[in-house]
Amino acid sequence: MNSLGFNKDPKDTRVVVAMSGGVDSSVVASLLHEEGYDVVGVTLQLYDHGAATAQGKTCCAGQDIHDARRVAEDQGFPHYVLDYESNFRDSVIEDFADSYLRGETPIPCVRCNQTVKFRDLLEVAHDLGADCMATGHYIQRGIDDHGKAYLQRAIDHGKDQSYFLFATTQEQLDFLRFPLGGWSKDKTRLEAQRLGLLTAEKPDSQDICFVPDGNYAKIVKKIRPQAENKGDIVHVDGRIVGQHNGIIHYTIGQRKGLGIGGGVSENNEPLYVIRLNAADNQVIVGPKESLARNIIHVSECNWLGADVPQEGLPIMLKFRSVMTPTPARLHQDGDAMRVHLPEAQYGISPGQAAVFYDGSRVLGGGWITGTDRADDEASAA
């Protein structure tokens, strides 16, 4: 059995490696090639950054494509660049803009993994006769006692990307490999230096790939010019307390930059964005306690665990990528799921993901469509 789980020599095992042009995927491709695997590097050109977003270079465009190609040439394995601009725009960028118009806070990286990378690119890997596809994601893939593949958080929790990969289906998981899941980022960079990779010191990308300066509103306005329709800022008690220049400029839990003068609340206590009412083009604000929610509604769920019992399933939950998992109870709600929190949480936003864990094992997840606040007795049901 070779290191990728196949009962044959590495030289007889074809691996397509998704190469973004960064250090992680460069190390994966180069190490597998060094081990003797039949490696084929593939990079997706996801957009013409100038035409699509009027921004400078970022991943999957420009310099990163060049870097991926150079790594493959230096290490001596074949590399292909595939133009997936149309797929990316339809599946990711358009959805990103529309999500903001619906008053949501989207996560385009999940949509990209869910569609372009783990759907379209896997088809390419199959067409190339690959036995599997490897990526540079920091997540672990294990095999249980029944021979079934499962996902698990990376050893390095600071780099763990399981939150962004909850939508990986069982069929995709059977075909995917994640060689870096048991590594720290420091180890990856040391290996890159040992291999002499030009990407060894390349910094990690910090922003959404097509929003490199963090100005997402600029991108949304370019794609959907109607996104800056003015409207009312409304207090939870019904008072109109200000005007906004488009709900795309606000997120749930936001405190600063609301554009509201003093004297609105008693003792001038701070106000927060409680809800975005896209139908009426309103930003709803109120005191922090109005943000408290202990029920989360989740749709488009991908489930990798056993059946959820009628009385619910105790889980660990993440509803933001950077948070520490928190205890919760999961209930099946028809085709959707409902999460009950023993203690109310703040700033839970529709459009974000809710990801479910059993310890470090990923059970699945879905998209947050709404939240509720119930009394303690109802919440514990």
LINLIN-V441864 format. One record per residue. PSI is psi as a letter, one per 20 degrees, with the letter a starting at -180 (none if undefined). D_FIRST is the distance of its C-alpha to the first C-alpha in whole Angstrom. Layout:
PSI,D_FIRST / PSI,D_FIRST
//
This chain:
p,0 / r,4 / i,7 / j,8 / j,6 / q,5 / m,4 / r,6 / q,8 / h,9 / h,13 / j,12 / o,11 / p,15 / p,15 / p,19 / p,20 / o,23 / o,25 / i,29 / j,30 / r,29 / h,28 / g,25 / h,23 / g,24 / g,22 / g,19 / g,20 / h,20 / g,18 / h,15 / g,17 / h,17 / i,14 / j,14 / q,13 / n,16 / p,18 / o,21 / p,23 / p,25 / p,28 / p,31 / o,35 / i,36 / q,39 / o,42 / h,43 / g,47 / h,47 / h,45 / i,46 / k,49 / r,46 / a,45 / q,41 / a,38 / q,35 / k,34 / q,37 / c,39 / h,38 / h,34 / g,33 / g,35 / g,33 / g,29 / g,30 / g,31 / g,28 / g,26 / g,29 / h,29 / h,25 / k,25 / q,23 / q,25 / p,26 / q,29 / p,31 / p,32 / o,35 / k,35 / g,38 / g,40 / g,37 / g,37 / g,40 / g,41 / h,38 / g,38 / g,41 / g,44 / h,42 / g,42 / g,46 / h,47 / g,45 / h,48 / h,51 / j,50 / k,50 / r,46 / n,44 / r,41 / n,38 / h,37 / h,33 / g,32 / h,34 / g,32 / h,29 / h,30 / f,31 / g,31 / g,27 / j,25 / f,27 / g,29 / h,26 / h,23 / g,25 / g,25 / g,21 / g,21 / h,24 / j,22 / k,20 / q,17 / h,14 / r,14 / p,17 / q,17 / r,20 / j,22 / q,23 / n,23 / q,22 / q,19 / p,16 / r,15 / p,14 / a,16 / i,17 / j,17 / j,14 / p,16 / q,16 / r,19 / q,21 / q,22 / q,24 / q,23 / g,24 / n,26 / h,29 / h,31 / i,29 / p,27 / j,27 / h,27 / h,30 / i,30 / j,27 / h,28 / j,29 / p,25 / r,24 / g,22 / g,21 / g,21 / h,19 / h,16 / i,16 / q,17 / q,15 / n,17 / i,16 / j,19 / h,20 / j,19 / q,21 / r,25 / h,27 / g,28 / h,25 / g,24 / h,28 / g,27 / h,24 / h,26 / g,29 / h,26 / i,25 / k,29 / p,29 / i,32 / j,31 / h,30 / j,34 / p,34 / q,35 / q,34 / p,35 / i,38 / r,39 / p,38 / h,37 / j,41 / m,43 / h,42 / j,46 / i,45 / m,48 / h,47 / h,50 / g,51 / g,48 / g,49 / h,53 / h,52 / h,50 / n,52 / h,56 / j,57 / i,55 / k,58 / p,60 / q,62 / a,63 / q,64 / p,62 / p,63 / q,63 / i,62 / j,65 / i,66 / p,68 / o,67 / j,67 / a,66 / q,65 / r,61 / k,60 / p,57 / i,55 / i,52 / j,53 / q,53 / q,50 / p,50 / i,51 / p,52 / g,55 / q,56 / k,58 / i,59 / k,62 / p,64 / r,68 / r,69 / j,71 / g,68 / q,67 / p,69 / j,69 / k,67 / q,64 / q,61 / q,60 / q,56 / o,55 / h,54 / q,53 / o,54 / n,56 / h,55 / h,57 / j,60 / l,59 / q,59 / o,58 / p,58 / r,59 / a,60 / r,59 / h,56 / h,56 / i,56 / i,53 / p,51 / p,49 / j,47 / p,46 / p,44 / p,43 / p,40 / r,39 / l,36 / p,34 / p,30 / p,29 / i,25 / a,27 / r,28 / q,32 / p,35 / r,37 / h,41 / j,42 / r,39 / p,36 / p,36 / r,34 / q,34 / q,35 / p,35 / j,38 / q,38 / h,35 / i,36 / q,37 / p,36 / q,35 / q,38 / q,38 / r,39 / p,39 / p,38 / q,40 / p,39 / m,42 / c,42 / i,39 / a,40 / q,39 / p,42 / p,41 / p,43 / p,44 / h,45 / p,47 / q,48 / r,46 / q,48 / k,47 / p,45 / p,45 / q,44 / h,42 / r,40 / q,36 / p,36 / p,33 / p,32 / q,30 / n,29 / c,29 / i,26 / p,24 / p,26 / h,27 / a,29 / a,32 / a,35 / p,38 / p,41 / i,44 / r,47 / q,47 / r,50 / p,52 / r,53 / r,54 / h,52 / g,53 / h,52 / h,49 / i,47 / none,47
//
